[in-house]
Amino acid sequence: FKLFFLNKIINSIKQKDYYFAQRVNKYITMTDETSDRIRKYYDVTNEIKIIKPSIDTSKYHVAEKTDDYYLVVSRLEKYKKVDLVIKAFNKLGTKLKIVGLGMEEDKLKKLAHNNIEFLSGVSQQRLNELYSKCKALIFPQYEDYGITPLEANASGRPVIAYGYGGIQST
């Protein structure tokens, strides 16, 4: 019964959203991924301006030598797929450092073996050091864009990513 009314409300919101989206003069977005979604759901045929976010690369540096760990920098939420990374690194036994906080933190810590270290509350300076010395940044989730891969790249480090979504723009 509740689901029936919830669906009615959601459909009403979708109709209003679509109606007002047709009144827009110009769309501006930050990725091709988002642009494609706007075209699909709002039937937009005119140009969509894309202004890609950037980072100040001068804040990052390339370390002379890397350390023996991989890095995840993410909110610890279900859709970020950090659990998938933990399961893989549990099997590999390879060192992994995870920087972030979130609703899944306790669950993820219980899932992790002792080759996985959780870090939270790190300063920007410490994060930059982690980026510059890791073997690679792991980026397993589907995102519209993703700034962390750019930060890792600005530190001279490669990114191992899920090959769909905004990561293709970066």
Salt bridges, closest charged atoms under 4 A:
GLU33 OE2 - ARG37 NH2 3.61
GLU47 OE1 - LYS26 NZ 3.99
ASP68 OD1 - LYS135 NZ 3.03
GLU104 OE1 - LYS107 NZ 3.50
GLU105 OE2 - LYS109 NZ 2.93
GLU117 OE1 - LYS97 NZ 2.93
GLU129 OE1 - HIS61 NE2 3.46
GLU129 OE2 - LYS133 NZ 3.09
GLU143 OE2 - LYS80 NZ 2.44
ASP144 OD1 - ARG37 NH2 2.78
